[in-house]
Amino acid sequence: MMFVHLRILSRALAKRVLLACMLTLPVLSFADYPDKPIRMIVGYSPGGAADNLIRPLAERLNRLLGQSIIMEYHPGAGGAIAADILAKAPADGYTLHITDSGPMTIVPRMKKTPYNPMTDFTPLAMVGTGGVILVTPANSPATNVKKLIELMRDKPGSWSYGTSGIGGVGHLAAEQFQVVTNTKLTHIPYKGGAPAIVELIGGHVPLLFSSLGAASAHIQAGRIKPLAVTSIKRSSMFPDVPTLAESGYPNFDASIWFGVVGPAKLPQAVIDKLLPAFTTALQDAAVQEAIRKEGYDLISMTPAQMQKQIAQDLDSWGKVIKSANVSYD
């Protein structure tokens, strides 16, 4: 009988020791985080807005964290491919993701995704917010939005538009545009803003809803022509370009945000290292200038506020998608 009691006590003691070891493992494992390079997943092609925003931020983080941040590009599906890769990555802080409104709040309302934007990520830092810009080739007969619509109505069904991908803010802005202007356009999605610009300049698509950063140099060089921005306010990058609201469509607003997330359930020890690093990096004057250069405004949010923003945008974009009858195909 005593032998049985001793065996039960031994098992209970062993369980307590094992539990104590498990509780202390995260602290011991991540005390020196980061002790190797960090992957930064990018859901679009090099040279696009996401890439141009994260690179200067990553350079500052390199110095703050003492480790290299290596870019890894996985374009396609409006950024959803990259988001899925991040969602399935180990929650150890060595894989992060520069994401945006598209894969986080638009694509999940257009089709079933293999990830849940509310539960499969750890929000870390907002980076910037702004609109997209409606541009045409330099030789386009469209000189403003009014003239563009006249041209589209003269040849209904023959116009198309390009974007950086299905489910991005450019796509949804274009769908809203068709609703308010009572026009019909064919969507041609590309794997990022840079290849979309190349196709526009080459005359392969007559219209593009582009990020401001991707379009900026080409607008200044006269290769493409801006007609309007989709944000409710004019862009500080192009103060002479009117908004769509000013162009005859009051309250038109299609804005985008970019932010950095990690996989769900990141250890608190990792979060405690990353959050102050992001805060400091985003206060750097060179980083802020890089954000403005892309046509975005710096936006500051706590992880909790970022999570709330994702929830709000899932609701608001869901309503837009339903009213515009947008499909992923």
C-alpha positions as YAML, in Angstrom:
chain: A
units: angstrom
residues:
- id: 1
  name: MET
  ca: [0.00, 0.00, 0.00]
- id: 2
  name: MET
  ca: [2.84, 2.34, 0.89]
- id: 3
  name: PHE
  ca: [4.48, 1.48, -2.46]
- id: 4
  name: VAL
  ca: [1.32, 2.58, -4.30]
- id: 5
  name: HIS
  ca: [1.23, 5.92, -2.39]
- id: 6
  name: LEU
  ca: [4.89, 6.54, -3.14]
- id: 7
  name: ARG
  ca: [4.33, 5.87, -6.82]
- id: 8
  name: ILE
  ca: [1.39, 8.32, -6.93]
- id: 9
  name: LEU
  ca: [3.46, 10.94, -5.08]
- id: 10
  name: SER
  ca: [6.35, 10.42, -7.49]
- id: 11
  name: ARG
  ca: [4.09, 10.92, -10.49]
- id: 12
  name: ALA
  ca: [2.60, 14.10, -8.97]
- id: 13
  name: LEU
  ca: [6.07, 15.44, -8.19]
- id: 14
  name: ALA
  ca: [7.28, 14.64, -11.70]
- id: 15
  name: LYS
  ca: [4.33, 16.52, -13.22]
- id: 16
  name: ARG
  ca: [5.08, 19.57, -11.07]
- id: 17
  name: VAL
  ca: [8.73, 19.56, -12.05]
- id: 18
  name: LEU
  ca: [7.82, 19.20, -15.74]
- id: 19
  name: LEU
  ca: [5.30, 22.06, -15.50]
- id: 20
  name: ALA
  ca: [7.83, 24.27, -13.77]
- id: 21
  name: CYS
  ca: [10.36, 23.58, -16.53]
- id: 22
  name: MET
  ca: [7.81, 24.36, -19.23]
- id: 23
  name: LEU
  ca: [6.91, 27.67, -17.60]
- id: 24
  name: THR
  ca: [10.52, 28.76, -17.43]
- id: 25
  name: LEU
  ca: [11.48, 27.67, -20.96]
- id: 26
  name: PRO
  ca: [10.14, 30.75, -22.84]
- id: 27
  name: VAL
  ca: [12.02, 33.13, -20.57]
- id: 28
  name: LEU
  ca: [15.26, 31.16, -20.94]
- id: 29
  name: SER
  ca: [14.80, 30.61, -24.71]
- id: 30
  name: PHE
  ca: [14.13, 34.23, -25.62]
- id: 31
  name: ALA
  ca: [16.26, 36.07, -23.08]
- id: 32
  name: ASP
  ca: [18.88, 36.73, -25.80]
- id: 33
  name: TYR
  ca: [16.39, 37.45, -28.59]
- id: 34
  name: PRO
  ca: [17.30, 38.14, -31.31]
- id: 35
  name: ASP
  ca: [20.44, 36.07, -31.70]
- id: 36
  name: LYS
  ca: [20.10, 35.42, -35.44]
- id: 37
  name: PRO
  ca: [18.74, 37.26, -38.53]
- id: 38
  name: ILE
  ca: [15.02, 37.99, -38.82]
- id: 39
  name: ARG
  ca: [12.99, 37.24, -41.97]
- id: 40
  name: MET
  ca: [10.67, 40.01, -43.16]
- id: 41
  name: ILE
  ca: [7.97, 38.60, -45.43]
- id: 42
  name: VAL
  ca: [6.82, 41.00, -48.17]
- id: 43
  name: GLY
  ca: [3.64, 40.19, -50.09]
- id: 44
  name: TYR
  ca: [4.47, 42.19, -53.20]
- id: 45
  name: SER
  ca: [7.28, 42.56, -55.73]
- id: 46
  name: PRO
  ca: [10.47, 44.52, -54.94]
- id: 47
  name: GLY
  ca: [10.10, 48.22, -55.66]
- id: 48
  name: GLY
  ca: [6.47, 48.50, -54.56]
- id: 49
  name: ALA
  ca: [5.07, 50.51, -51.65]
- id: 50
  name: ALA
  ca: [5.46, 47.74, -49.05]
- id: 51
  name: ASP
  ca: [9.08, 47.17, -50.03]
- id: 52
  name: ASN
  ca: [9.93, 50.87, -50.08]
- id: 53
  name: LEU
  ca: [8.33, 51.42, -46.68]
- id: 54
  name: ILE
  ca: [9.92, 48.49, -44.87]
- id: 55
  name: ARG
  ca: [13.50, 48.84, -46.13]
- id: 56
  name: PRO
  ca: [14.44, 52.09, -44.33]
- id: 57
  name: LEU
  ca: [12.60, 50.90, -41.24]
- id: 58
  name: ALA
  ca: [14.47, 47.57, -41.36]
- id: 59
  name: GLU
  ca: [17.82, 49.35, -41.66]
- id: 60
  name: ARG
  ca: [17.11, 51.25, -38.45]
- id: 61
  name: LEU
  ca: [15.88, 48.08, -36.73]
- id: 62
  name: ASN
  ca: [19.10, 46.31, -37.74]
- id: 63
  name: ARG
  ca: [21.07, 48.71, -35.58]
- id: 64
  name: LEU
  ca: [18.60, 48.67, -32.70]
- id: 65
  name: LEU
  ca: [18.22, 44.89, -32.51]
- id: 66
  name: GLY
  ca: [21.77, 43.99, -33.50]
- id: 67
  name: GLN
  ca: [20.63, 41.55, -36.18]
- id: 68
  name: SER
  ca: [20.04, 41.72, -39.92]
- id: 69
  name: ILE
  ca: [16.50, 41.80, -41.25]
- id: 70
  name: ILE
  ca: [16.33, 39.84, -44.51]
- id: 71
  name: MET
  ca: [13.61, 40.59, -47.05]
- id: 72
  name: GLU
  ca: [11.74, 37.62, -48.47]
- id: 73
  name: TYR
  ca: [9.27, 38.28, -51.30]
- id: 74
  name: HIS
  ca: [6.12, 36.22, -51.88]
- id: 75
  name: PRO
  ca: [3.89, 38.24, -54.24]
- id: 76
  name: GLY
  ca: [0.47, 37.13, -55.39]
- id: 77
  name: ALA
  ca: [-3.19, 36.84, -54.36]
- id: 78
  name: GLY
  ca: [-3.33, 40.45, -53.19]
- id: 79
  name: GLY
  ca: [-0.78, 39.78, -50.47]
- id: 80
  name: ALA
  ca: [-2.64, 36.76, -49.13]
- id: 81
  name: ILE
  ca: [0.13, 34.29, -50.02]
- id: 82
  name: ALA
  ca: [2.59, 36.16, -47.81]
- id: 83
  name: ALA
  ca: [0.06, 36.52, -45.00]
- id: 84
  name: ASP
  ca: [-0.54, 32.77, -45.03]
- id: 85
  name: ILE
  ca: [3.21, 32.07, -44.87]
- id: 86
  name: LEU
  ca: [3.51, 34.35, -41.85]
- id: 87
  name: ALA
  ca: [0.48, 32.79, -40.13]
- id: 88
  name: LYS
  ca: [2.10, 29.35, -40.41]
- id: 89
  name: ALA
  ca: [5.56, 30.49, -39.30]
- id: 90
  name: PRO
  ca: [6.94, 29.59, -35.83]
- id: 91
  name: ALA
  ca: [5.96, 32.09, -33.16]
- id: 92
  name: ASP
  ca: [9.56, 32.80, -32.21]
- id: 93
  name: GLY
  ca: [10.04, 36.36, -33.48]
- id: 94
  name: TYR
  ca: [12.32, 35.37, -36.36]
- id: 95
  name: THR
  ca: [9.63, 35.76, -39.02]
- id: 96
  name: LEU
  ca: [7.74, 39.06, -39.33]
- id: 97
  name: HIS
  ca: [5.57, 40.53, -42.08]
- id: 98
  name: ILE
  ca: [4.98, 43.99, -43.58]
- id: 99
  name: THR
  ca: [1.29, 43.81, -44.46]
- id: 100
  name: ASP
  ca: [-1.49, 46.21, -45.43]
- id: 101
  name: SER
  ca: [-5.23, 46.68, -45.54]
- id: 102
  name: GLY
  ca: [-5.61, 44.34, -48.52]
- id: 103
  name: PRO
  ca: [-4.72, 40.90, -47.17]
- id: 104
  name: MET
  ca: [-5.76, 41.82, -43.64]
- id: 105
  name: THR
  ca: [-9.16, 43.44, -44.14]
- id: 106
  name: ILE
  ca: [-10.24, 43.18, -47.80]
- id: 107
  name: VAL
  ca: [-9.28, 39.77, -49.21]
- id: 108
  name: PRO
  ca: [-10.81, 37.92, -46.18]
- id: 109
  name: ARG
  ca: [-14.12, 39.61, -47.01]
- id: 110
  name: MET
  ca: [-13.90, 38.59, -50.67]
- id: 111
  name: LYS
  ca: [-13.08, 34.91, -50.27]
- id: 112
  name: LYS
  ca: [-12.21, 32.31, -47.66]
- id: 113
  name: THR
  ca: [-8.55, 32.64, -46.68]
- id: 114
  name: PRO
  ca: [-6.38, 29.99, -44.99]
- id: 115
  name: TYR
  ca: [-5.71, 32.48, -42.19]
- id: 116
  name: ASN
  ca: [-7.90, 34.48, -39.83]
- id: 117
  name: PRO
  ca: [-6.79, 38.14, -39.63]
- id: 118
  name: MET
  ca: [-8.18, 38.47, -36.11]
- id: 119
  name: THR
  ca: [-6.58, 35.41, -34.53]
- id: 120
  name: ASP
  ca: [-3.57, 34.30, -36.60]
- id: 121
  name: PHE
  ca: [-1.35, 37.37, -36.13]
- id: 122
  name: THR
  ca: [0.28, 39.46, -33.43]
- id: 123
  name: PRO
  ca: [-0.02, 43.18, -34.31]
- id: 124
  name: LEU
  ca: [3.25, 45.02, -33.64]
- id: 125
  name: ALA
  ca: [3.43, 48.42, -35.33]
- id: 126
  name: MET
  ca: [1.53, 50.64, -37.74]
- id: 127
  name: VAL
  ca: [3.78, 52.32, -40.31]
- id: 128
  name: GLY
  ca: [1.82, 54.62, -42.60]
- id: 129
  name: THR
  ca: [-1.55, 55.47, -44.10]
- id: 130
  name: GLY
  ca: [-2.79, 57.20, -47.25]
- id: 131
  name: GLY
  ca: [-4.68, 56.79, -50.51]
- id: 132
  name: VAL
  ca: [-3.90, 55.50, -53.98]
- id: 133
  name: ILE
  ca: [-3.63, 57.57, -57.16]
- id: 134
  name: LEU
  ca: [-5.51, 57.24, -60.43]
- id: 135
  name: VAL
  ca: [-3.02, 57.58, -63.32]
- id: 136
  name: THR
  ca: [-3.01, 57.18, -67.10]
- id: 137
  name: PRO
  ca: [-0.24, 57.02, -69.73]
- id: 138
  name: ALA
  ca: [1.20, 60.45, -70.57]
- id: 139
  name: ASN
  ca: [-0.39, 60.40, -74.04]
- id: 140
  name: SER
  ca: [-3.88, 59.54, -72.80]
- id: 141
  name: PRO
  ca: [-6.62, 61.90, -74.05]
- id: 142
  name: ALA
  ca: [-8.02, 61.92, -70.50]
- id: 143
  name: THR
  ca: [-6.94, 65.21, -68.89]
- id: 144
  name: ASN
  ca: [-9.10, 64.92, -65.77]
- id: 145
  name: VAL
  ca: [-11.67, 62.61, -64.20]
- id: 146
  name: LYS
  ca: [-14.58, 64.23, -66.02]
- id: 147
  name: LYS
  ca: [-12.92, 63.72, -69.43]
- id: 148
  name: LEU
  ca: [-11.95, 60.15, -68.48]
- id: 149
  name: ILE
  ca: [-15.54, 59.25, -67.74]
- id: 150
  name: GLU
  ca: [-16.71, 60.81, -71.03]
- id: 151
  name: LEU
  ca: [-14.18, 58.66, -72.89]
- id: 152
  name: MET
  ca: [-15.26, 55.50, -71.06]
- id: 153
  name: ARG
  ca: [-18.90, 56.15, -71.83]
- id: 154
  name: ASP
  ca: [-18.09, 56.72, -75.51]
- id: 155
  name: LYS
  ca: [-16.66, 53.18, -75.68]
- id: 156
  name: PRO
  ca: [-18.39, 51.18, -72.93]
- id: 157
  name: GLY
  ca: [-16.90, 47.79, -72.16]
- id: 158
  name: SER
  ca: [-13.56, 48.53, -73.84]
- id: 159
  name: TRP
  ca: [-11.73, 50.04, -70.87]
- id: 160
  name: SER
  ca: [-9.61, 48.21, -68.33]
- id: 161
  name: TYR
  ca: [-7.59, 49.16, -65.25]
- id: 162
  name: GLY
  ca: [-4.54, 47.75, -63.52]
- id: 163
  name: THR
  ca: [-3.68, 47.35, -59.85]
- id: 164
  name: SER
  ca: [-0.95, 45.78, -57.73]
- id: 165
  name: GLY
  ca: [-3.19, 42.76, -57.16]
- id: 166
  name: ILE
  ca: [-6.64, 41.37, -56.44]
- id: 167
  name: GLY
  ca: [-8.05, 42.48, -53.12]
- id: 168
  name: GLY
  ca: [-5.81, 45.48, -52.59]
- id: 169
  name: VAL
  ca: [-7.06, 48.98, -51.85]
- id: 170
  name: GLY
  ca: [-6.41, 49.91, -55.49]
- id: 171
  name: HIS
  ca: [-8.81, 47.17, -56.55]
- id: 172
  name: LEU
  ca: [-11.51, 48.24, -54.10]
- id: 173
  name: ALA
  ca: [-11.01, 51.92, -54.95]
- id: 174
  name: ALA
  ca: [-11.57, 51.05, -58.62]
- id: 175
  name: GLU
  ca: [-14.70, 49.07, -57.77]
- id: 176
  name: GLN
  ca: [-16.07, 52.01, -55.78]
- id: 177
  name: PHE
  ca: [-15.15, 54.28, -58.68]
- id: 178
  name: GLN
  ca: [-17.22, 52.19, -61.09]
- id: 179
  name: VAL
  ca: [-20.22, 52.28, -58.76]
- id: 180
  name: VAL
  ca: [-20.21, 56.06, -58.26]
- id: 181
  name: THR
  ca: [-19.47, 56.84, -61.93]
- id: 182
  name: ASN
  ca: [-21.80, 54.18, -63.35]
- id: 183
  name: THR
  ca: [-19.06, 52.80, -65.60]
- id: 184
  name: LYS
  ca: [-17.72, 49.31, -66.24]
- id: 185
  name: LEU
  ca: [-14.01, 48.42, -66.31]
- id: 186
  name: THR
  ca: [-12.10, 45.15, -66.63]
- id: 187
  name: HIS
  ca: [-9.64, 44.50, -63.81]
- id: 188
  name: ILE
  ca: [-6.08, 43.48, -64.72]
- id: 189
  name: PRO
  ca: [-4.20, 42.57, -61.53]
- id: 190
  name: TYR
  ca: [-0.39, 42.48, -61.41]
- id: 191
  name: LYS
  ca: [1.98, 40.99, -58.86]
- id: 192
  name: GLY
  ca: [2.95, 44.31, -57.36]
- id: 193
  name: GLY
  ca: [2.96, 48.03, -58.08]
- id: 194
  name: ALA
  ca: [6.24, 48.14, -60.01]
- id: 195
  name: PRO
  ca: [5.22, 45.71, -62.80]
- id: 196
  name: ALA
  ca: [1.83, 47.43, -63.03]
- id: 197
  name: ILE
  ca: [3.54, 50.78, -63.68]
- id: 198
  name: VAL
  ca: [5.71, 49.21, -66.40]
- id: 199
  name: GLU
  ca: [2.60, 47.87, -68.13]
- id: 200
  name: LEU
  ca: [0.88, 51.26, -67.93]
- id: 201
  name: ILE
  ca: [3.87, 53.09, -69.42]
- id: 202
  name: GLY
  ca: [4.07, 50.45, -72.15]
- id: 203
  name: GLY
  ca: [0.45, 51.13, -73.10]
- id: 204
  name: HIS
  ca: [-0.76, 47.66, -72.15]
- id: 205
  name: VAL
  ca: [-3.35, 49.04, -69.73]
- id: 206
  name: PRO
  ca: [-5.04, 52.48, -70.06]
- id: 207
  name: LEU
  ca: [-5.64, 53.17, -66.39]
- id: 208
  name: LEU
  ca: [-3.98, 52.33, -63.10]
- id: 209
  name: PHE
  ca: [-4.93, 52.68, -59.45]
- id: 210
  name: SER
  ca: [-1.41, 52.88, -58.02]
- id: 211
  name: SER
  ca: [0.34, 53.55, -54.75]
- id: 212
  name: LEU
  ca: [1.72, 57.09, -54.74]
- id: 213
  name: GLY
  ca: [5.27, 55.96, -54.10]
- id: 214
  name: ALA
  ca: [5.34, 53.59, -57.06]
- id: 215
  name: ALA
  ca: [3.92, 56.30, -59.35]
- id: 216
  name: SER
  ca: [5.86, 59.29, -58.03]
- id: 217
  name: ALA
  ca: [9.07, 59.20, -60.10]
- id: 218
  name: HIS
  ca: [7.16, 58.40, -63.28]
- id: 219
  name: ILE
  ca: [4.72, 61.27, -62.72]
- id: 220
  name: GLN
  ca: [7.59, 63.68, -62.12]
- id: 221
  name: ALA
  ca: [9.36, 62.42, -65.25]
- id: 222
  name: GLY
  ca: [6.20, 62.93, -67.31]
- id: 223
  name: ARG
  ca: [5.83, 59.27, -68.24]
- id: 224
  name: ILE
  ca: [2.40, 58.97, -66.64]
- id: 225
  name: LYS
  ca: [-0.34, 61.46, -65.81]
- id: 226
  name: PRO
  ca: [-2.18, 61.77, -62.46]
- id: 227
  name: LEU
  ca: [-5.91, 62.44, -62.47]
- id: 228
  name: ALA
  ca: [-7.01, 62.08, -58.83]
- id: 229
  name: VAL
  ca: [-6.21, 60.55, -55.44]
- id: 230
  name: THR
  ca: [-8.64, 58.27, -53.60]
- id: 231
  name: SER
  ca: [-8.09, 59.60, -50.06]
- id: 232
  name: ILE
  ca: [-10.52, 62.15, -48.60]
- id: 233
  name: LYS
  ca: [-7.70, 64.72, -48.41]
- id: 234
  name: ARG
  ca: [-5.14, 65.69, -51.04]
- id: 235
  name: SER
  ca: [-1.73, 64.08, -50.81]
- id: 236
  name: SER
  ca: [1.14, 66.20, -49.53]
- id: 237
  name: MET
  ca: [3.25, 64.52, -52.22]
- id: 238
  name: PHE
  ca: [0.99, 65.84, -55.01]
- id: 239
  name: PRO
  ca: [-0.91, 68.81, -53.56]
- id: 240
  name: ASP
  ca: [-2.07, 69.91, -57.03]
- id: 241
  name: VAL
  ca: [-3.79, 66.60, -57.78]
- id: 242
  name: PRO
  ca: [-7.48, 66.72, -56.74]
- id: 243
  name: THR
  ca: [-9.26, 64.05, -54.75]
- id: 244
  name: LEU
  ca: [-12.08, 62.05, -56.30]
- id: 245
  name: ALA
  ca: [-14.34, 63.77, -53.78]
- id: 246
  name: GLU
  ca: [-13.31, 67.11, -55.30]
- id: 247
  name: SER
  ca: [-13.78, 65.70, -58.79]
- id: 248
  name: GLY
  ca: [-17.52, 65.37, -58.37]
- id: 249
  name: TYR
  ca: [-17.90, 62.37, -56.05]
- id: 250
  name: PRO
  ca: [-18.38, 63.69, -52.51]
- id: 251
  name: ASN
  ca: [-17.18, 61.57, -49.56]
- id: 252
  name: PHE
  ca: [-15.26, 59.18, -51.82]
- id: 253
  name: ASP
  ca: [-12.53, 57.71, -49.61]
- id: 254
  name: ALA
  ca: [-10.42, 54.62, -50.21]
- id: 255
  name: SER
  ca: [-7.37, 54.69, -47.97]
- id: 256
  name: ILE
  ca: [-4.75, 52.12, -47.10]
- id: 257
  name: TRP
  ca: [-2.53, 51.43, -44.10]
- id: 258
  name: PHE
  ca: [0.68, 49.45, -43.77]
- id: 259
  name: GLY
  ca: [1.81, 47.70, -40.58]
- id: 260
  name: VAL
  ca: [4.08, 44.98, -39.24]
- id: 261
  name: VAL
  ca: [2.72, 41.79, -37.68]
- id: 262
  name: GLY
  ca: [4.14, 38.56, -36.32]
- id: 263
  name: PRO
  ca: [2.57, 35.12, -35.99]
- id: 264
  name: ALA
  ca: [-0.06, 34.59, -33.32]
- id: 265
  name: LYS
  ca: [1.06, 34.01, -29.73]
- id: 266
  name: LEU
  ca: [4.45, 35.66, -29.94]
- id: 267
  name: PRO
  ca: [6.20, 35.24, -26.57]
- id: 268
  name: GLN
  ca: [5.97, 38.31, -24.38]
- id: 269
  name: ALA
  ca: [9.76, 38.41, -24.11]
- id: 270
  name: VAL
  ca: [9.94, 38.84, -27.91]
- id: 271
  name: ILE
  ca: [7.20, 41.48, -27.96]
- id: 272
  name: ASP
  ca: [9.00, 43.40, -25.21]
- id: 273
  name: LYS
  ca: [12.09, 43.57, -27.43]
- id: 274
  name: LEU
  ca: [10.29, 44.44, -30.68]
- id: 275
  name: LEU
  ca: [7.84, 47.12, -29.54]
- id: 276
  name: PRO
  ca: [10.40, 49.65, -28.22]
- id: 277
  name: ALA
  ca: [12.59, 48.97, -31.26]
- id: 278
  name: PHE
  ca: [9.74, 49.80, -33.63]
- id: 279
  name: THR
  ca: [8.79, 52.88, -31.60]
- id: 280
  name: THR
  ca: [12.34, 54.21, -31.73]
- id: 281
  name: ALA
  ca: [12.83, 53.37, -35.42]
- id: 282
  name: LEU
  ca: [9.60, 55.11, -36.42]
- id: 283
  name: GLN
  ca: [10.74, 58.27, -34.63]
- id: 284
  name: ASP
  ca: [13.86, 58.42, -36.80]
- id: 285
  name: ALA
  ca: [13.74, 61.43, -39.14]
- id: 286
  name: ALA
  ca: [15.08, 59.44, -42.12]
- id: 287
  name: VAL
  ca: [12.44, 56.74, -41.64]
- id: 288
  name: GLN
  ca: [9.66, 59.33, -41.44]
- id: 289
  name: GLU
  ca: [10.95, 61.04, -44.58]
- id: 290
  name: ALA
  ca: [10.93, 57.69, -46.39]
- id: 291
  name: ILE
  ca: [7.29, 57.16, -45.36]
- id: 292
  name: ARG
  ca: [6.33, 60.61, -46.64]
- id: 293
  name: LYS
  ca: [8.28, 59.97, -49.85]
- id: 294
  name: GLU
  ca: [5.97, 57.04, -50.53]
- id: 295
  name: GLY
  ca: [2.96, 59.34, -50.18]
- id: 296
  name: TYR
  ca: [1.89, 58.14, -46.74]
- id: 297
  name: ASP
  ca: [1.51, 59.77, -43.35]
- id: 298
  name: LEU
  ca: [3.04, 58.28, -40.22]
- id: 299
  name: ILE
  ca: [0.45, 56.60, -38.03]
- id: 300
  name: SER
  ca: [1.03, 55.65, -34.41]
- id: 301
  name: MET
  ca: [-0.97, 52.87, -32.73]
- id: 302
  name: THR
  ca: [-0.50, 50.40, -29.91]
- id: 303
  name: PRO
  ca: [-0.91, 46.70, -30.77]
- id: 304
  name: ALA
  ca: [-4.36, 46.80, -29.13]
- id: 305
  name: GLN
  ca: [-5.38, 49.80, -31.23]
- id: 306
  name: MET
  ca: [-4.05, 48.09, -34.34]
- id: 307
  name: GLN
  ca: [-6.14, 45.00, -33.59]
- id: 308
  name: LYS
  ca: [-9.20, 47.22, -33.16]
- id: 309
  name: GLN
  ca: [-8.48, 48.94, -36.49]
- id: 310
  name: ILE
  ca: [-8.31, 45.58, -38.25]
- id: 311
  name: ALA
  ca: [-11.70, 44.63, -36.81]
- id: 312
  name: GLN
  ca: [-13.26, 47.96, -37.84]
- id: 313
  name: ASP
  ca: [-11.85, 47.75, -41.37]
- id: 314
  name: LEU
  ca: [-13.04, 44.18, -41.82]
- id: 315
  name: ASP
  ca: [-16.53, 45.51, -41.14]
- id: 316
  name: SER
  ca: [-16.30, 48.65, -43.30]
- id: 317
  name: TRP
  ca: [-14.62, 47.00, -46.31]
- id: 318
  name: GLY
  ca: [-17.07, 44.12, -46.02]
- id: 319
  name: LYS
  ca: [-19.91, 46.59, -46.57]
- id: 320
  name: VAL
  ca: [-18.15, 48.12, -49.59]
- id: 321
  name: ILE
  ca: [-17.53, 44.68, -51.12]
- id: 322
  name: LYS
  ca: [-21.15, 43.70, -50.64]
- id: 323
  name: SER
  ca: [-22.56, 46.93, -52.06]
- id: 324
  name: ALA
  ca: [-20.20, 46.84, -55.06]
- id: 325
  name: ASN
  ca: [-20.81, 43.09, -55.55]
- id: 326
  name: VAL
  ca: [-17.07, 42.47, -55.83]
- id: 327
  name: SER
  ca: [-15.79, 38.94, -56.41]
- id: 328
  name: TYR
  ca: [-12.27, 37.59, -56.19]
- id: 329
  name: ASP
  ca: [-12.39, 36.15, -59.71]
...
